[in-house]
Amino acid sequence: MTNGSLARAVGLYRRTATSRSALLLLVANAIPLVGVAFFDWSLLTILVLYWLENGIVGFWNVPRIVMAEGLVAPLGTAGMGATGRAMNRLAVVGRAGLAIFFIFHYGVFWVVHGVFVVALPAFADGFGAGDGTFAFGELEWSYVALAAVALFISHGASFVLNYIGRGEYSTASPSGQMASAYGRVVVLHLTIIFGSMVVAVLGAPIGALLILVGLKTAFDLGLHLREHRNSGPPLPNSAAPA
């Protein structure tokens, strides 16, 4: 394979990585849609699943922080000299420390969010939503586990295809990567929590549940595409689309 052919192959891989990961994201998010439409998944099952997805996002964000090379010299660069190598060693230590801080800080945030999700039925009762326990339904852990595995694979595929495959790690900053996880959770899951309250007030009809899951999927896809649209190093001229 000539250098030009190799460059075009690399360019094609990078250009299609986001599309492939987006397709996997849609497939993973389609599982709750099918569950609600055909298997009577409850509102509480959906909320616990999305809470677990928060944890999955945090899990995959740890290696992203550790690998982020933005604002520091790339690791392993030849001819850096002693000063450059020392800076990279300090950078690695700094990224590892930031990742450890993220694990504890985000972990506390995630646990508190979980407590709130579990308490939502009683919270709904307190605001006159009727029988909150009935509206939120019973928690089916087997359904949650099935969909959580799919979401774990989806987020992992995005990490491999986009963050590593497209070289996004080379331009991502550790602090910016850490903050991105919080931004996603705040934008997406506040919408889900408030939407779930509305669904509970309505008595959790299947149509309202489908709308809630559909909105979450649309938000998720939009955030995914925006995150990866301009990230990563520029493509070589020979690999750029015509």
N, C-alpha and C positions, 0 to 999 in steps of 0.2 A: 504494500500500500504506500503510495507516494505521500509526501508531506501535505500536499494540497488535499488529497482524499481524506487523510487523517484529520486535518483541520475541519473539513466539511462535516465529517462524521461526529467530531466533538461538538461542533456548532449545532448540528441537528439534535444531538442528545440534550444539550443545554436548552435549546429553544423549546423542546417538547417536554422537558422535565416537569414544568409547572402544570401543563395540561394533564400529564399522567397522574400526578399527585392529586390534582383537582378531581379527576375521575374517581380515584380511590376514595376521596373524601365524600363524594356524592353517594357512592355505593354504601359506605359505612353509615352515612346519615339516612339512607333509605331504609335501613333495618328498623329503626323506630317507627317510620311511616308505615311500613308493612305490619309491624306489631300492633299499632293502634288500629289500623284499618281492618285487619283480619284476625287478630289474636287477643283483642280486648286489653291491650296494655293500659295500665292505670296511669293517672297523672303523677302519682308518687314514684312509680317505676321510672317514668321519663325523667323526673327531676333528679332522682338519685343517679341515674345514668349520666346526666349532664354534669352533675357534681363530680363523679368519678372521672369524667373527661377533663375537668379542671386539673385533677391530679396527674393525668396522663400528659397534659400539656406541660405541667411543671417538670415531670420526669424527663421529657425530651429536651427541655430547655437547659438542663444542667450540662450535658455535653456541648450544647451550643455555646454556652458561656465559656466553658473551658477551651473550646477550639477557636473562639473569636479572635481574629488577628487585627482587626481594625485599630488604627492609631498606634500600632507597634510594628516593628520590623518583622517580616515573615520568618517563621522558624526555619532553620536549616539553610539560610541564604549564604552562599559562598562569598568569601572575601569580606565578611562583616567586621572582622577584627575582634580583639578581646572585649572592647567596649560594647560592641553590638551584641556579642554573645551573652555578656553579663546582663544587658538590658532585656534580652529575651528570657533569661532565667528569672529575672525579677517579674517580667510580665506573666510568665507561667504561674509563679507563686501568687501573683495578684489575682489572676483569673480563677485559680483554685480557691482562694480565700473568698472571692465574690460568689462563687458557686456554692460554697458552704453556707455563707450568709443567706443566699437565696433559698436554699433547702429549708433552713429553719424559719425564715420570715414568711416565705410563701406557704410552708407547711402549716404554720399557725393560721394564716389567712384561709387556707383550704379547710382545715378542721372546723373553724368557726362557721364557714359557709355550710359545711355539712350539718352542723348542729341546727342551723337555721332552717335547712331543708327538712330535717326530721321534725322540727317544731312547727312547720307551716300549717298542718291541719288544725292544730289547736289555735294557732294565730288567726286562721281564717274564721274559726268559731267566734273568737273574741270580737271580730269586726262584723259579725252578723251575716256570715256567708252560709248560714245553715249548718248542716251536719258536715263539718270539715273532714272528718274521718271518712265519711261516705263519698264526698266529692273527690278526695285525693286517692281513694281506693287502697287496695292492698299492694304491698311491695313484693314483686316476683323477682327473686335474686337470680334465677336461672336465665330470665330474659335480660336482666342487667348484665350478667356475665357474658352472654353471647354478643351483645352489642358493644360492650366495653372492649372485648378482644378485637373486634373489627375496627373500632376507633383507635386502639393502640397501634394496630398495624398501619392504619391510614396516616397517623401522625409520624410514625417511624419511617414510612415510605417518603413522606415529605422531607424528613431530616436527611435521608440518604440521597434522594433524587435532587433536591434543591440546595440544601445547606452544604452537602459535600459534593455532589455531582456537578452543580453549577458554580461551585466555588464561592458561595455566599459567605462562608466563614472568613474569607480573606478581607472582606470589606466591613463585616459586622463588628461593632464595638462591644466589649463585654457588658458595659453598663447599659447600652442601648438594647442589647439582647435580653438582659434581665428585665428591663422595664417593659418590653414588648409583651411578656406573659401577663403582666398586670393589666395592661391596656386591653388585651383581648377579653380577659375575664370581666372587667368592668363593663365594657360596651355590650358584650354578648349576654352575659348571665344576669345582669340587672334586668335586661329586657325579658329574659325567660322567667325570672322570679315574679315580676309585676304581671307578666302575661298569665302566669299560672294562677295568680290571685283572681284575675278576671275569669279564667276558665272555671275555677272553683266556685265562684259566685254563680256562674251559669249552670252548675251541677255537673261539670266535666262531660258535656256531650261529645260524641266522637268527632263531630265537625270542628268544634273548638280545639280539641286536642290535635287534629290534623293541621289546623292553621298554626298552632303554636310550634309544632315540630317543623312545619314548612318554613315558618319565619326564621327559626333557628338555623335551618339548613341554608337559607338564602344569605343570612348574615355571615355564617361561617364561610361560605364560598366567597362572598365579597371580601371579607378580611383576608382570606388566603390569597386571592388574586392580587389584592393591593399590596400585601406584604412582599410577594415575590416578583412583582412586575418589573421593578427597577433595581432589584438587589443582585449582588454578584458582580464579578469583574466583567469588563466589556468583552464582547466576542471578537476574535481576530477578524480582520477585514475579509479574509478568504472564506470565513465561515458565516459572515453576516448574511441575513436574508436579502434577496434582491429587492 
